[in-house]
Amino acid sequence: MAKRTIQSPGVEIRESDLSLRTAQTGTTTYVAGFASEGPTDEVVGLGSISEFEQIYGTPKTPAERYFYHTSRAALNSNGQLLVNRLPYGDGSGQGFGSKVSVLAYPAVIWDRTALAVTTDATKPEATFLLGAPTQFEMTDAEYLKYKNGELFEQSDVLKTSFEGLTDLSGAALVVVNKGQTVIDGQFNGYYVGVSDNTNLNPATDFDAILDVKTVTDSPSVTGLSNFTDVPASRFEFALTATPEFGDNPATNSVSQVMEDRITGYDTSDREFDDTLNIGVFKLRQSVFSKDASNLDYLLEEGYNGSIGAFRQRNAENGGAPVNFSLDTVNDQSRNIDIIVNPFVADAFDGVQLNADGSPKKKVRVYTESFKTALQGGAVTPEAAGIPVDFFTNANEGTLGKADSLLPLGSYGEVSLTEKKIGSIPLKLDRALDRVRNDRKFDIDLIAEGGLGTIHTFMETATSTVKARGFDDTRTTAAIEGLRTSNTLDSTGELAQTAYNTIFNRFATFAGPVKDGGRGDVLFVADPLRQILVAGKSSKVQKDPSKNFYVDIYWALRHQFNAANTSYATVFANWMKVYDNYTGLYVYVPSSGFATAKMTSTDNQIGPWGAPAGFNRGVITDADDLAISPNQRQRDDLYTVNLNPVANFADQGNVFFGQKTLLKKPSAFDRINVRRTFLYLEKITKKTMQFFLFENNTLFTRTRVANTLTPFFERVKAADGLYDFMIVCDERNNTGEVIDQNELVVDIYLKPVRTAEFVLVNFYATRTDTSFEELLGNN
């Protein structure tokens, strides 16, 4: 604290905040599945089943019933629910195409010294002015060719217009639709906006985007799409806004989002004159609007980066500077790749900076506001590096204005009647990739919701059966091939492999960060329906021709034989519930019911409690179970990490196990231990972020320990831990560690174990036996 000299007598009060507490968190479940309507490729938070019905409609097919009843069961708790509707359709589904579309942005170079157009990018002071892009389609093979660097083989001349793919070598910037999304007939789809840093000053109007252009037909034979304006009457949002405190502010307008929210720091000063803001917006039918044709929007992705390939800036979390190039977007985005013409990128990287650290070369986007500022005198042409006669000669005609949201994808027909399952792995990859960011999506549990059953059936059914769509009243030869106590033959292996395709995606996503997962989620898997239920509602266990061990126990073992992770669990049953929309009782996956019990357990005592047994495992919202194993059968299921769900005459239906799918003996082979660690790690991570950039001194390290200790004490007092120890001092923060700008915290835990096997011993003694002596002898 700076020293202050008091000039006259008085009282001075100073305040220092040492009240940092550990962060708190709730329990959130995530479910993906199929529905008859509603937004796809989008995560929606729900608070009730009525909200689900309002957004996604009512279930009409078996796949839709799985999604609906899994969500309904998960909502039967005090936690939060996030859902993601998977699109119907072949391959990646409706909203996706088979070709890659690109937006090619042209540019002209102005020599700011001579105030003249030039083709010489090596001029020490030049402005690159981007114009309106042209959209092309290309095949996957062409895309890979361009991505491998062959796009700009003839890149020494920039072009201001394009007639075909061969002209793309003259584009300054290319935005590639690697997600292969399309725009449908209702204008739903993904759109792109681009702005430079002159629009990022809060004192300016929010007017980077003035309109939305779309595509309404397939590209011509040349592969070019024609744009058309989307009527403003379709929007339930504003495109532009006056300044935030102006006369008529429009909060959350597209322009305000582009200028205010894409970056988390101020990039309006001259240091960032070589940067662009690129926003990817999803336009889709408004969920709650009375007019189904109205459009709303979501900011899907936002990036800010330099045109220069090797531009760097200070890292947000400290340490060495990080690459600030637009090229880095390609490893982050699930929707776009950005290719900067090497001719342009090299020009920016090869230039010396000004004395104030700003780049001598600038990149600007040609917009109406840019033109107005020049013509109105707000910005002189000389200051902008644009010739005075730019607007009075043919130069302006070479570029179109780039202040529109433009379609990322080309036009694609979407069928609203066909309900093809398509490729669940492709759809699931995109769905999980969307929620990979743990800061944006705080997820604790994932329910499979029967997706493994759907995929396994569709992958192993005959072509004739597959053509009719998913039908859970049928089985396949591959699924039936799981019913053996012997080693699986090739037929059974097909079902095992098909299911593992789904299971592994979920398990990897939930698993350790070092293996590419989030490391903070527990995945709840489902057994294959056909193993437990035959036809519409016949229990396999009741079939006199079936044997529990061969047809159920071993079939389940084979299904999960390859599973070996503490980040996943399975409750070996399906639940029978009444479906209001068919008027029938149907069997639905158990995973939603299990996540609800875990959430309820969290609310009652904490994640260190077992979500099983007669205190916390009773299922009140299921009418029956597909199987009800007896004691011996439960023992055998539990031995191979399959959690039994059984019916007890005096207690009802009960979850009666809490093992994870970890094969080796470890504390983490129990759900309560795994979830305790996930909970503690998540809270600790959220708390420790407030110590970033603090001096690594004894005072800071003491604050770390003092902040975390009360939280762990509370967990211990609540029977969540036997004991713990937090080490954050000179023992683990040596001089070498401190010199690496690191602060190390070691936390040792003794997790509680549950009493799953209660042994009661009765002893008969002589009348004159002393109990004290008896206990002493024992």
HELIX and SHEET records of a PDB file:
HELIX    1   1 ILE A   49  TYR A   56  1                                   8    
HELIX    2   2 PRO A   62  ALA A   74  1                                  13    
HELIX    3   3 ASP A  140  LYS A  145  1                                   6    
HELIX    4   4 TYR A  146  GLU A  150  3                                   5    
HELIX    5   5 LEU A  165  GLY A  170  5                                   6    
HELIX    6   6 ASN A  197  ASN A  199  5                                   3    
HELIX    7   7 ALA A  232  ARG A  234  5                                   3    
HELIX    8   8 VAL A  254  GLN A  256  1                                   3    
HELIX    9   9 VAL A  257  ARG A  261  3                                   5    
HELIX   10  10 ARG A  270  PHE A  272  5                                   3    
HELIX   11  11 LEU A  326  ASP A  331  5                                   6    
HELIX   12  12 PRO A  342  ASP A  349  1                                   8    
HELIX   13  13 GLU A  368  GLY A  376  1                                   9    
HELIX   14  14 PRO A  381  ALA A  384  1                                   4    
HELIX   15  15 VAL A  388  PHE A  391  5                                   4    
HELIX   16  16 GLU A  396  THR A  398  5                                   3    
HELIX   17  17 ILE A  424  ARG A  434  1                                  11    
HELIX   18  18 LEU A  451  THR A  460  1                                  10    
HELIX   19  19 SER A  463  ALA A  467  1                                   5    
HELIX   20  20 ALA A  477  GLU A  480  1                                   4    
HELIX   21  21 SER A  490  ALA A  510  1                                  21    
HELIX   22  22 VAL A  513  ASP A  515  5                                   3    
HELIX   23  23 ARG A  529  LEU A  532  1                                   4    
HELIX   24  24 VAL A  540  LYS A  542  5                                   3    
HELIX   25  25 PHE A  548  TYR A  553  3                                   6    
HELIX   26  26 TRP A  554  GLN A  559  1                                   6    
HELIX   27  27 SER A  591  GLN A  604  1                                  14    
HELIX   28  28 GLY A  613  ARG A  616  1                                   4    
HELIX   29  29 GLN A  631  THR A  639  1                                   9    
HELIX   30  30 ALA A  667  ASP A  669  5                                   3    
HELIX   31  31 ILE A  671  MET A  688  1                                  18    
HELIX   32  32 GLN A  689  PHE A  691  5                                   3    
HELIX   33  33 LEU A  698  ALA A  717  1                                  20    
HELIX   34  34 GLY A  735  ASP A  739  1                                   5    
HELIX   35  35 PHE A  771  ASN A  777  1                                   7    
SHEET    1   A 6 VAL A  43  LEU A  46  0                                        
SHEET    2   A 6 GLN A  80  ARG A  85 -1                                        
SHEET    3   A 6 THR A  28  GLY A  33  1                                        
SHEET    4   A 6 LEU A 445  ALA A 447  1                                        
SHEET    5   A 6 LEU A 522  ALA A 525  1                                        
SHEET    6   A 6 ALA A 568  VAL A 570  1                                        
SHEET    1   B 4 THR A 134  MET A 138  0                                        
SHEET    2   B 4 VAL A 100  TYR A 105 -1                                        
SHEET    3   B 4 LEU A 173  VAL A 176 -1                                        
SHEET    4   B 4 ASP A 337  VAL A 340 -1                                        
SHEET    1   C 4 ALA A 116  THR A 118  0                                        
SHEET    2   C 4 ALA A 107  ASP A 111 -1                                        
SHEET    3   C 4 ALA A 126  LEU A 130 -1                                        
SHEET    4   C 4 LYS A 362  VAL A 365  1                                        
SHEET    1   D 6 THR A 228  ASP A 229  0                                        
SHEET    2   D 6 ASP A 211  THR A 214 -1                                        
SHEET    3   D 6 SER A 404  PRO A 407  1                                        
SHEET    4   D 6 GLY A 189  ASP A 196 -1                                        
SHEET    5   D 6 THR A 275  GLN A 285 -1                                        
SHEET    6   D 6 LEU A 295  SER A 306 -1                                        
SHEET    1   E 2 GLN A 312  ARG A 313  0                                        
SHEET    2   E 2 VAL A 322  ASN A 323 -1                                        
SHEET    1   F 2 VAL A 533  ALA A 534  0                                        
SHEET    2   F 2 SER A 538  LYS A 539 -1                                        
SHEET    1   G 3 LEU A 584  PRO A 589  0                                        
SHEET    2   G 3 TRP A 574  ASP A 579 -1                                        
SHEET    3   G 3 ASP A 624  LEU A 625 -1                                        
SHEET    1   H 3 VAL A 618  ILE A 619  0                                        
SHEET    2   H 3 GLY A 652  PHE A 655 -1                                        
SHEET    3   H 3 VAL A 645  PHE A 648 -1                                        
SHEET    1   I 2 LEU A 721  VAL A 727  0                                        
SHEET    2   I 2 ASP A 746  PRO A 751 -1                                        
END                                                                             
